[in-house]
Amino acid sequence: VQLQAFGGGLVQAGGSLRLSCVASGRTFSSYGIGWFRQAPGKEREFVAVISSSGDSTLYEDSVKGRFTISRDNAKNTVYLQMNRLKPEDTAVYYCAAAWNRMSSMWYTHDYWGQGTEVTVSS
């Protein structure tokens, strides 16, 4: 499966963005999809993940209540709605696919999108 992430940009603190991860391939609905981010000079970190069916989700503590992950398997797309953005959310955001699992660990994901940059100004 190939992934492409879209929707990043520059936004003021308190604002919102919606990221999209569009996948090619006929087996998209068999993959758990995660969002990860990497800020300059920092390690890649987990943000959110959704199960293959969309029934289960998991969030990193700092984004709980602000970010929402969802998916539309008919459109081969996963979304990350980000509200009440903070400057510390500034990073390159990546979506990644893990076959038949929902995992917060980046190394369990086999396929990665190219990343989309999010900058939150204070």
Backbone hydrogen bonds, N-H to C=O, Kabsch-Sander energy under -0.5 kcal/mol:
donor,donor_aa,acceptor,acceptor_aa,energy
2,Q,24,S,-0.6
4,Q,22,V,-2.0
6,F,20,S,-2.9
9,G,117,E,-0.7
11,V,119,T,-2.6
13,A,121,S,-2.5
14,G,85,L,-3.1
15,G,12,Q,-2.3
17,L,82,M,-2.1
19,L,80,L,-2.5
20,S,6,F,-2.3
21,C,78,V,-2.6
22,V,4,Q,-2.9
22,V,20,S,-0.5
23,A,76,N,-2.8
24,S,2,Q,-2.3
28,F,25,G,-0.6
30,S,27,T,-2.3
31,Y,28,F,-2.0
32,G,98,A,-2.7
32,G,101,R,-0.5
33,I,50,I,-2.0
34,G,96,A,-2.7
35,W,48,A,-3.4
36,F,94,Y,-2.9
37,R,45,E,-2.6
38,Q,92,V,-2.1
42,K,39,A,-2.3
45,E,37,R,-3.1
47,V,35,W,-2.4
48,A,35,W,-1.5
49,V,58,L,-2.1
50,I,33,I,-2.3
51,S,56,S,-2.5
58,L,49,V,-1.9
60,E,47,V,-2.6
63,V,60,E,-1.7
64,K,60,E,-0.9
64,K,61,D,-0.7
66,R,63,V,-2.3
67,F,63,V,-2.5
68,T,81,Q,-2.4
70,S,79,Y,-1.9
72,D,77,T,-3.0
75,K,72,D,-1.3
76,N,73,N,-0.6
77,T,72,D,-1.8
78,V,21,C,-2.2
79,Y,70,S,-3.0
80,L,19,L,-2.4
81,Q,68,T,-3.0
82,M,17,L,-3.3
82,M,80,L,-0.6
83,N,66,R,-2.1
83,N,81,Q,-0.6
84,R,14,G,-0.6
85,L,15,G,-2.4
89,D,86,K,-2.3
90,T,87,P,-1.8
91,A,118,V,-1.9
92,V,38,Q,-2.3
93,Y,91,A,-0.6
93,Y,116,T,-3.1
94,Y,36,F,-3.2
96,A,34,G,-2.3
97,A,111,Y,-2.3
98,A,32,G,-2.7
100,N,30,S,-2.9
101,R,98,A,-1.2
103,S,101,R,-0.6
106,W,104,S,-0.5
108,T,105,M,-1.4
109,H,106,W,-1.6
110,D,97,A,-1.9
111,Y,97,A,-1.5
113,G,95,C,-2.7
116,T,93,Y,-2.2
118,V,91,A,-3.0
119,T,9,G,-2.8
121,S,11,V,-2.5
121,S,119,T,-0.6
